[in-house]
Amino acid sequence: MNKKILLFVIVVAVAGGAWYWQNREGAYEPVGVSPTPSADASVSPSPTPTPMPVASRTPSKTATPTPKQNPIMKEVNIVEVVIRGSAFEPVALTVHQGDIVQFSNLDSAVHVVKSDNAVIYSGTIAPNSAWSLMTANIPKGVYEYFCTVHPSMRATLTIN
């Protein structure tokens, strides 16, 4: 009789543990899913998913965040500066903070872009290659830059 009771207790404990393991709240939540707070004190058995931006090949209205949902994701412009004939084109450029400035070297010589205050520095840009300057963390202002290999090559970048 004691063996039957012990066996019954073990079966109930294992079944109860398995049920708890499968149904406990917050045990496993896929990335981007979080519970939605409610006004009452009741606990829902499963969390309500919060829409998150999802990379997909087919556009979806729910997958595209609005600027209020995700302030990090905003429009970024890519503006090109061409290095040709040992000169920067354009000589004066104005961009918004957060834009990307791509320096494309169309010359047969290497070039190095550096600002007078060393905030901008490209390293060597080989012929027929490019270097991208991310302006998001560069303070707004006017930056005069030049090529360290050809110091007569000069231009100005204004970040608003």
Secondary structure, 3 states (H helix, E strand, C coil): CHHHHHHHHHHHHHHHHHHHHHHCCCCCCCCCCCCCCCCCCCCCCCCCCCCCCCCCCCCCCCCCCCCCCCCCCCCCCEEEEEECCCCEECCEEEECCCCEEEEEECCCCCEEEEECCCCCEEEEECCCEEEEEECCCCCCEEEEEEECCCCCCEEEEEEC
